[in-house]
């Protein structure tokens, strides 16, 4: 049997020479080894991490499937790294290390693997974290749609923040415009064939979050991925048994996102974002947190969009542009599948 050396074959997942060459030539060169740990080049069955001198260890895991694999503003590699890093960041955790497990469909271009892993590595490096272990599997043609990536991440938080600490009187802040990622991917899909200026917001938010942690008074954080702002606020309200009151006019939304939202009938408040966070902070520090966010490139469009009270515990209430009030419910499902 012969195999195209430029594309993935079953042998690339069989643990032999071709798999070794794939790792040595197209994966490992994207990462620098850390001499303080058992390195990737050792190819052991596990990795070790030094215990932090203070703080709590935080661990998260996520799987990523996206269509299209390459989209305006990023690709599945950027998405996989940023998604896991951001899950750590909103816990107040400095990212230490990630794993990378890639499941690839036979006949997938090896050049695309190189590009995807390169994007993953750059996103990781920009956040100061390292890749410490990984895995590769190959599925037959038709058994998988291209590629899927699983990542796990470990960070250290002092203190841990989480998403359940909202208190009445707190301010609600979003770190930037909403709906960018979900709408950009919708526009890029072949079935829509839309020509727009939409670009995904996919990015690691840790460098931005790191700048506000010293202020203190941050009671809760969450990244509004699947289900968007609506899902994030509803989860925070339920866990803290408080009411999230927001004003629609104060929510930052780009005009191209608003336009596509109107065209497709999908609210930008329920689609995923991959480079934003929702913060609930003490009113005494809200202005300082906002100023620090806006001084960072990722947070220049940050805004205070509402406050927390206890009038309707567990619910989210939106004041509309004309002054009406309505509940913003938890989405029943994902209106845009395969976007993260």
N, C-alpha and C positions, 0 to 999 in steps of 0.2 A: 504494500500500500504506500502510495506517495502522498506527501502533504505539502501544501503551499507554505513556505517558510515565513511569509508575510502575514499569515492569518492563524488564528487559534485552532489547534487540532486537539483531539482527545488526549494525545500524548503530553500536551502542555499541563495537564492536570494529573498525570500519572505518577509523579514523584521521581521521574528519571532525568535523563540528560536534557531533554527539551524543556522540562519544567525548570531545571537549574539554570539553563541559559536565559529563559524568560525572566527569571528573577534577577540574575546577575547583570543582564544587559538592559532591561527595561523597567525594573522596579527599584532595586537597591541603589543604583546610582543617584536617584533623586533624594536620598536621605543621607545625612551625615551620621556616622556612628558616634555614640556617647561613650567615652572611655570609662565613665563611672558606673556603667551598667554592663550586663552581658549583652553584647551588641547583636545587631541583626545579622551581621556577617557570620556569626558563630553558628547560625541555623539550628539552635537548640529547640526543644519542644516547649519551652516556656521562657519567660523573661523575669528579671528581678528589678525591684525599685527600692531606692533608699527610703526609709521611713522619714516623714517630715518631722522637724524639730518641734513644731507647734501646729495647732489647727486640726481639723477633722478631714479624713479622707472622704471624697465624694466620687461615686462611680456611676456611669450611665452607659447605656447601649442603644443602638439605633440601626435600622436597616433602611436602605435607600434604593428606590426605583423611580426613575423619572423619564418622562417622554416630552420632548426629545432629549437624548442623552447630552447633546451639546446645544446650548440655548444662549440667547443674548445675555451677556453678563457672567457666564460661567458654564460649568458642566457638572456631571455627576460626581467627579472627584472633588471639586470645590464644595459642592453641596454636602457630601459625606463628611468631610473634615469640619466645615463650618457648623453643620447641624449638631455634631457631637460636642464640639467646643462650646457652642452656645448653650447647650443643655447644662454644661458645667458652669458657664459664666453666670447664668441667672440663679444659680445656687450660691453665688459669691465665691466660686472656686477658681483658683488659678490652675490652668490646665498643666498637667505634668506629662502625660503620655497617652497615646492612642494605639489601638490595634487596627488592623486593616485586613478584612477577609473579602475576597473578590470572587464572585461566581460568574463565569463567562460562558457565553454560548459559542459552540464550535463555529468556526469560520469568521469570528469577530476579528477585525483588523488589529494586528499587533501595534501598528503606529498609533491607533486610538487608545490602546492600553497605556502606551508611553505618555501620551498627552494627558490622559485622565489622572494617572499617578503623579505626573508632574504638577498638575493643579492641586491635587491633594497635598503634596509635599510643600508647596509654596504657602498654602493656607496654614498648614501646621507650623511651619517655620516662623511665619509672621506673628503667631501667637506665643512663641517661645516653648512650644511643646515638642515632643519627639515621638516617632513611631518606634515601638519596642517589640512588636510581634505581628504576625500575619499568616494568611493562608490563601490558597488558590484552589478552586475547583472548576472543572469544565463540564458543561452539559451539552447534550446533543442538539443538533439543529432542530428548532421548533420546540424544544423543551424549556426554553427561556428566551425572553425578548431582549437579546443583546447582552446586558450586564446588570448585575445587582451587587451592591456593596453593603457589608455589615461592618460597623465600627463599635468599639467600646472605648470609653475614655475614663481616665482617673485624674482627679484634681484635689487640691487642698484648700479648704475654706476656714477662715478665722475672722468672724463667725460664719456659720451657714445661714443663708438667707431663705431660700425657698419661696413658695407662693401662697402661704396660708396665714401671713401675719398682718393683713390689713386691719386698720383700726378706724373707727369713726373720726372724721376730721382730716384724715390723710388726703394728700393730693395724688391724682392719677396722671402719670406722664407716659407718653409714647416717645420713643427715641427717634422717630422719623416718619416718613410717608408710608402709608399702608396700602397693601394690595399689589405692590410692584412685582413680586415673584410670581404669584399665581397668574396674574393677568399677562405677564410677559411670556410665560410658558404656553398659555392658551393661544396667544397670538402667533406663536412660533410653530404650532402644530399644523401638519400638512392638511388636515381636514378643514382648517379655517382659512389658511393661505392669506393671512392679513399682513399688510405692510404698515408697521407702526414704529414708533420710537421707543417702545417699551423695553426696559432692561431689568433683569432680575436684580434684587438687592442682596443677593447671596454674599455673605461675608462673615468672618469671625468677629463677634462683637466684644470679645474679651478686652482688647486694648482700650475700648471706650468705657466698658464697665469698670475696669481697673481704676480709671481716673476719678470715678465718683464714690468708690467705696470708702475712702478716708473721710468723707464728709459725715458719714453716719446717718442715722435716721431713715435708712432704707428698710422698710418693713416687709416688702414682698417684691418678687420679680418673676416674670415669666416671658418666654419667647412665643409670640403668636404665630405658630406654624400651622399645622392642620386645624381648620376651623377658624383661623384668623383671630382678630381682636375679639369677636363675639365669644368664641370658645375660651380664650384666655381669661377674659373678665368673668365669665360665668363660673369657671373653675375657682378663681380667686374668691369670688363672692361666696360660693358654697362652702369652701374650706374654712373661711374666716367668719362665716355666718354674718356677713355684712352686706350692704347695698352699694353697688357701684353706680354712681350717677355721672353720666357723661353728656357733653354737648356736641351734637353732630357737626355744627359749624366750626368747632375748634379742632376737629380731627384732620390732620394733614393728609391730603390725597392728591396725587398728581393729576393734571387734566387728562392726559392720555389714558390713565387708569379709570378715571371717572367716565370718560367717553366710551371705552370698551365695556365697562360695567353696565352702562345704560343700554348699549347695543345688545348685549347677551342676557341681560336681566339677572346678573349675578352681582350681589353686593360686595364691594371691596372689603367690607368688615368681616366677611366669612371666608376669604381666601388666604392662603398661606403667605407668610413673610419669612424670609430666611436671613435677614440681617437687622432685625429690630427687636426691641424688648419693651414690655409694659412694666412700669415701675409704680409702686405704691410707697409714698414717702411721707414723712412727717411734714406738716405744713410749715414748720419753722425752717426747714432746709430746702424746701421745694425750689425756691428761686436760685439758690446756689447750685443745686444739682442740675437744674435746667441750663444754667450758664456754662457749667463744665461740659455737659453733653454737647451744647452748641459750639463749643470751642474745638470739638473733635470732628474730623471729616465725616464720620458715620452718623453723627448726631446733629448736624447743622439745621435739620428741620424738626428737631424735637419740640414738643409742645405739651403744656398742661391741658388735659382735655376734660377734667372733671374732678370729683371728690368722692370720698367714702362717707356713708352715714349708716344708720340702722333702721330706716323706715320700712324697708322690705327685705329682710334678711335672706340672703341667697339669690337675690335677683339683680339684674342689670337694667337700668332705666336710661333711655336716651331722650334728651330734649331736642326736638327737630328744629329745622331752620325757621319754621313759622311759629315756634313756641309751644307746639304740642308735645306730649310726653307719651312714650310707649315702652314696652318691655323689649329688650334685645335678648332673644332666647338663645340657648345653646343650639347650634346647628344639628339637625338630625343625622347628617352624614356629610361627606366631603363633596362639595359641588364640583370640584376639579380633581379627578383622580390622577394618580401617578405624577405628583409634582414635588414630592420630597421623600 
